[in-house]
Amino acid sequence: MKQIANCSTSTLAVICIFLVSCGTKKSNLTAKVIHENGRDFLLQDSILIPTRDGTEIAVLVVRNKEFTEPLPTILHHTIYRRDNDYARAMLAAGNGYVGVVSYTRGKAWSSGEIIPYEFESEDVNEVIDWITEQPWSNGEVGMHGGSYTGFTQWAATKKMHPALKTIIPSASSSPGIGEPAENGVYMTFLYPWFPHVSNNKSLDNESYNDHKRWNKLKQDYYQTGVAYRSLDSLDGTPNPLFNKQLNHPTFDTYWQSMIPFKSDFSNIDIPILSTTGYYDGGQLGVLYYLNEHYKYNRNAEHYLVIGPFGHLGSQYIPDKEINNYNIDPVAQINITKLSFEWFDYIFKNAPKPTLLKDKINFQVMGANKWKHVPSVNDMSNDTLTFYLSNVKSLANFVSRYETGNNGNKKHFSLTEDKPDNLDFILQKVDFTDRSMVGENNYYNENIVDNTLPLSNGFSFTTEPFETDLEFNGSYFGELTVAINKKDFDCSIVLYEQTPEGQYFKLTQQFIGRASLAKNREKRQLLIPNKIESFPFSNVRMTSKKLQKGSRLIFVLNVNKHPHEQINYGTGKDVSDETIKDAKEPLLVKWYNASHVNIPIHR
């Protein structure tokens, strides 16, 4: 684990025999003594904490032998069981804390069924209860970790334990908000995750890393047109956990019970440091927690650090190059180090980390600088509104995956002039035609590219900017359409076309379901052939210096590809639809009243 560079496992020497005992409230386990970097650490593993409902939670503890007085505890609660997890706990112990790693029920050496997500709120609080009753605990607990482990921290805050003093959730998972669906659209790349974490007490890496198998599954789904709910039949192996979540296509009480929801946030009164990246799949979750926290608790002490990082870079040390983009030198921070600076600030009265000059701390790509503002709204001081015109763009493009048209026939203007008359561009999508396996407009990892992924959709392009600008924040807007069906899924990707002609993807794509755009808790089907408007707002944040002479390009498409479920527009549960429901092609009239709002700083 390169993120735990100070804990080289190659030099570990176990010099004591571990005696196994089972979980009582106080741990009577004899510790292993581990010698590392000239210091002795005490490791207790195989601890089992009984829960109130009769299950059990596996726990390991690492303490620095030098410290005999009670200390604050740093807790990492995860579903990812690995053999070297003690190194993570040792990192906390090496920084003057007690390090504890606990696991989702059923994982590691605990018995019972492995159930992701559903019981973490109760189980994490059981672990915190147990910690506070140990002689090495001073009654104060902090939590850290990313992705699923970021989620477990937020799950803990749904029932605020008085001993929990701070959390550092990174790239946080947000069940029902950011996964397994984004804005209502289920994403197939998550399908292998469930067997990965539930096939055994550790991790089924062999299954998870069988990319040939999972790529074949996606292609088989696309080519056969079976119901999305039949993915496990295509795969030949049951996937009950994935299918269970398909039964909740809206943000219903099933999801709401897992994470803080509405007034739950008003009770979260501890300092929080969140980290994420412009290219982090978990950013939607991070923004949900941040925005809802401030909405329901105006006095929240919630800090955000965000930069040009991916999912792992948001949790540990960002790569100097991400998807062929060389990040600015000032963006090359160590988030693990930042986390312990924060813990020292909370627990040891140390100075606040120097990066945290205000609540929102973001790196401006291309400017090699960080900026610090008190709120997300303060990232920008102006908003540019552009309309999706049906006037052809005169800009030059190098597009790939274009089908059916050549030249600039699919490229239109993005104009600041509000249209005088309502008009539209017609898009036709034949869901029965599976000849274009690569037919999608955003599934391209490159941030910087010489060609524009377009597929069967359209691009809308501004005039060149006359001065440098900063794009700071999340774009948002409204689409005005008329379709001949009851629903459809669409995607948006925003690019900067540089003066040199390169295409710079400003953040990860937006994907969304029209029927859930106004209310994620209740599906509202469209009326066929009626002109209707719906918002797009749950969009990832970014910050980039836009050069003089650059243009913004808004790429818009209807989802039809193997990477997500396909919405055929009948109004039935999309997971139950098949290619037989496609019937006549989808016709989308994209009206020029559609617009996008770009937050900028002049």
ChimeraX attribute file (.defattr): number of C-alpha atoms within 10 A of each C-alpha:
attribute: neighborCount
match mode: 1-to-1
recipient: residues
	/A:1	12
	/A:2	9
	/A:3	15
	/A:4	15
	/A:5	10
	/A:6	14
	/A:7	20
	/A:8	13
	/A:9	14
	/A:10	7
	/A:11	11
	/A:12	14
	/A:13	13
	/A:14	13
	/A:15	10
	/A:16	13
	/A:17	10
	/A:18	16
	/A:19	13
	/A:20	14
	/A:21	14
	/A:22	13
	/A:23	20
	/A:24	12
	/A:25	15
	/A:26	13
	/A:27	19
	/A:28	15
	/A:29	17
	/A:30	16
	/A:31	19
	/A:32	20
	/A:33	22
	/A:34	21
	/A:35	16
	/A:36	18
	/A:37	11
	/A:38	6
	/A:39	11
	/A:40	17
	/A:41	21
	/A:42	22
	/A:43	25
	/A:44	23
	/A:45	23
	/A:46	20
	/A:47	23
	/A:48	24
	/A:49	24
	/A:50	20
	/A:51	15
	/A:52	10
	/A:53	7
	/A:54	7
	/A:55	16
	/A:56	24
	/A:57	26
	/A:58	24
	/A:59	23
	/A:60	18
	/A:61	24
	/A:62	29
	/A:63	29
	/A:64	22
	/A:65	15
	/A:66	11
	/A:67	14
	/A:68	10
	/A:69	9
	/A:70	15
	/A:71	21
	/A:72	24
	/A:73	31
	/A:74	26
	/A:75	28
	/A:76	25
	/A:77	27
	/A:78	24
	/A:79	25
	/A:80	19
	/A:81	19
	/A:82	11
	/A:83	8
	/A:84	10
	/A:85	16
	/A:86	20
	/A:87	22
	/A:88	21
	/A:89	25
	/A:90	28
	/A:91	22
	/A:92	23
	/A:93	24
	/A:94	22
	/A:95	14
	/A:96	20
	/A:97	28
	/A:98	28
	/A:99	27
	/A:100	29
	/A:101	24
	/A:102	26
	/A:103	25
	/A:104	27
	/A:105	27
	/A:106	22
	/A:107	27
	/A:108	24
	/A:109	19
	/A:110	22
	/A:111	15
	/A:112	13
	/A:113	13
	/A:114	19
	/A:115	17
	/A:116	18
	/A:117	21
	/A:118	16
	/A:119	15
	/A:120	25
	/A:121	23
	/A:122	17
	/A:123	26
	/A:124	26
	/A:125	22
	/A:126	19
	/A:127	23
	/A:128	21
	/A:129	17
	/A:130	18
	/A:131	26
	/A:132	19
	/A:133	14
	/A:134	15
	/A:135	14
	/A:136	18
	/A:137	18
	/A:138	17
	/A:139	20
	/A:140	19
	/A:141	25
	/A:142	22
	/A:143	26
	/A:144	24
	/A:145	25
	/A:146	26
	/A:147	25
	/A:148	22
	/A:149	24
	/A:150	29
	/A:151	28
	/A:152	31
	/A:153	31
	/A:154	26
	/A:155	25
	/A:156	25
	/A:157	23
	/A:158	21
	/A:159	17
	/A:160	19
	/A:161	16
	/A:162	13
	/A:163	18
	/A:164	22
	/A:165	20
	/A:166	24
	/A:167	27
	/A:168	27
	/A:169	28
	/A:170	34
	/A:171	32
	/A:172	34
	/A:173	26
	/A:174	30
	/A:175	23
	/A:176	26
	/A:177	21
	/A:178	23
	/A:179	20
	/A:180	22
	/A:181	23
	/A:182	21
	/A:183	29
	/A:184	27
	/A:185	25
	/A:186	26
	/A:187	17
	/A:188	21
	/A:189	14
	/A:190	14
	/A:191	21
	/A:192	19
	/A:193	17
	/A:194	17
	/A:195	20
	/A:196	18
	/A:197	21
	/A:198	21
	/A:199	13
	/A:200	14
	/A:201	20
	/A:202	18
	/A:203	20
	/A:204	17
	/A:205	13
	/A:206	9
	/A:207	15
	/A:208	17
	/A:209	12
	/A:210	11
	/A:211	12
	/A:212	8
	/A:213	13
	/A:214	18
	/A:215	15
	/A:216	14
	/A:217	21
	/A:218	21
	/A:219	15
	/A:220	16
	/A:221	25
	/A:222	22
	/A:223	18
	/A:224	13
	/A:225	20
	/A:226	19
	/A:227	18
	/A:228	24
	/A:229	19
	/A:230	17
	/A:231	22
	/A:232	16
	/A:233	13
	/A:234	17
	/A:235	16
	/A:236	10
	/A:237	10
	/A:238	14
	/A:239	18
	/A:240	12
	/A:241	16
	/A:242	19
	/A:243	17
	/A:244	10
	/A:245	17
	/A:246	19
	/A:247	12
	/A:248	15
	/A:249	23
	/A:250	21
	/A:251	19
	/A:252	13
	/A:253	12
	/A:254	14
	/A:255	20
	/A:256	15
	/A:257	16
	/A:258	23
	/A:259	26
	/A:260	24
	/A:261	17
	/A:262	12
	/A:263	14
	/A:264	17
	/A:265	24
	/A:266	18
	/A:267	16
	/A:268	23
	/A:269	17
	/A:270	16
	/A:271	15
	/A:272	20
	/A:273	22
	/A:274	26
	/A:275	28
	/A:276	33
	/A:277	30
	/A:278	24
	/A:279	27
	/A:280	25
	/A:281	23
	/A:282	27
	/A:283	29
	/A:284	24
	/A:285	27
	/A:286	27
	/A:287	23
	/A:288	15
	/A:289	23
	/A:290	20
	/A:291	16
	/A:292	18
	/A:293	25
	/A:294	16
	/A:295	15
	/A:296	17
	/A:297	17
	/A:298	10
	/A:299	11
	/A:300	20
	/A:301	15
	/A:302	23
	/A:303	20
	/A:304	23
	/A:305	22
	/A:306	25
	/A:307	30
	/A:308	31
	/A:309	26
	/A:310	22
	/A:311	21
	/A:312	18
	/A:313	26
	/A:314	32
	/A:315	28
	/A:316	23
	/A:317	17
	/A:318	22
	/A:319	19
	/A:320	17
	/A:321	13
	/A:322	18
	/A:323	14
	/A:324	12
	/A:325	16
	/A:326	15
	/A:327	20
	/A:328	18
	/A:329	10
	/A:330	14
	/A:331	21
	/A:332	17
	/A:333	18
	/A:334	15
	/A:335	19
	/A:336	18
	/A:337	15
	/A:338	18
	/A:339	24
	/A:340	19
	/A:341	18
	/A:342	25
	/A:343	28
	/A:344	18
	/A:345	14
	/A:346	17
	/A:347	17
	/A:348	12
	/A:349	10
	/A:350	12
	/A:351	11
	/A:352	15
	/A:353	16
	/A:354	10
	/A:355	14
	/A:356	19
	/A:357	15
	/A:358	16
	/A:359	18
	/A:360	21
	/A:361	23
	/A:362	29
	/A:363	25
	/A:364	23
	/A:365	24
	/A:366	15
	/A:367	14
	/A:368	14
	/A:369	13
	/A:370	17
	/A:371	15
	/A:372	18
	/A:373	16
	/A:374	13
	/A:375	17
	/A:376	19
	/A:377	13
	/A:378	15
	/A:379	23
	/A:380	20
	/A:381	11
	/A:382	15
	/A:383	16
	/A:384	11
	/A:385	18
	/A:386	23
	/A:387	25
	/A:388	30
	/A:389	28
	/A:390	21
	/A:391	15
	/A:392	16
	/A:393	20
	/A:394	12
	/A:395	14
	/A:396	10
	/A:397	18
	/A:398	14
	/A:399	17
	/A:400	13
	/A:401	17
	/A:402	19
	/A:403	13
	/A:404	9
	/A:405	9
	/A:406	10
	/A:407	11
	/A:408	17
	/A:409	12
	/A:410	22
	/A:411	27
	/A:412	23
	/A:413	22
	/A:414	27
	/A:415	20
	/A:416	16
	/A:417	11
	/A:418	15
	/A:419	16
	/A:420	8
	/A:421	8
	/A:422	9
	/A:423	14
	/A:424	20
	/A:425	17
	/A:426	14
	/A:427	17
	/A:428	14
	/A:429	18
	/A:430	14
	/A:431	21
	/A:432	17
	/A:433	13
	/A:434	15
	/A:435	8
	/A:436	14
	/A:437	13
	/A:438	14
	/A:439	22
	/A:440	23
	/A:441	27
	/A:442	24
	/A:443	14
	/A:444	14
	/A:445	13
	/A:446	15
	/A:447	18
	/A:448	20
	/A:449	18
	/A:450	16
	/A:451	15
	/A:452	25
	/A:453	23
	/A:454	24
	/A:455	23
	/A:456	23
	/A:457	25
	/A:458	22
	/A:459	26
	/A:460	24
	/A:461	27
	/A:462	22
	/A:463	17
	/A:464	16
	/A:465	15
	/A:466	11
	/A:467	11
	/A:468	14
	/A:469	16
	/A:470	20
	/A:471	25
	/A:472	26
	/A:473	22
	/A:474	21
	/A:475	22
	/A:476	17
	/A:477	16
	/A:478	17
	/A:479	20
	/A:480	18
	/A:481	23
	/A:482	22
	/A:483	23
	/A:484	17
	/A:485	22
	/A:486	21
	/A:487	24
	/A:488	24
	/A:489	23
	/A:490	17
	/A:491	19
	/A:492	21
	/A:493	22
	/A:494	23
	/A:495	21
	/A:496	23
	/A:497	26
	/A:498	17
	/A:499	15
	/A:500	9
	/A:501	16
	/A:502	18
	/A:503	26
	/A:504	22
	/A:505	23
	/A:506	23
	/A:507	22
	/A:508	25
	/A:509	20
	/A:510	19
	/A:511	26
	/A:512	26
	/A:513	24
	/A:514	25
	/A:515	22
	/A:516	23
	/A:517	21
	/A:518	16
	/A:519	13
	/A:520	18
	/A:521	16
	/A:522	14
	/A:523	19
	/A:524	16
	/A:525	18
	/A:526	23
	/A:527	14
	/A:528	14
	/A:529	15
	/A:530	12
	/A:531	14
	/A:532	14
	/A:533	17
	/A:534	18
	/A:535	18
	/A:536	21
	/A:537	18
	/A:538	21
	/A:539	22
	/A:540	25
	/A:541	24
	/A:542	24
	/A:543	28
	/A:544	23
	/A:545	18
	/A:546	23
	/A:547	19
	/A:548	14
	/A:549	15
	/A:550	23
	/A:551	23
	/A:552	22
	/A:553	25
	/A:554	22
	/A:555	23
	/A:556	23
	/A:557	22
	/A:558	26
	/A:559	27
	/A:560	27
	/A:561	22
	/A:562	24
	/A:563	20
	/A:564	21
	/A:565	24
	/A:566	27
	/A:567	29
	/A:568	28
	/A:569	23
	/A:570	16
	/A:571	17
	/A:572	14
	/A:573	14
	/A:574	23
	/A:575	21
	/A:576	14
	/A:577	22
	/A:578	19
	/A:579	18
	/A:580	12
	/A:581	16
	/A:582	21
	/A:583	12
	/A:584	13
	/A:585	16
	/A:586	21
	/A:587	16
	/A:588	20
	/A:589	19
	/A:590	23
	/A:591	24
	/A:592	24
	/A:593	21
	/A:594	21
	/A:595	22
	/A:596	22
	/A:597	17
	/A:598	19
	/A:599	23
	/A:600	22
	/A:601	17
	/A:602	11
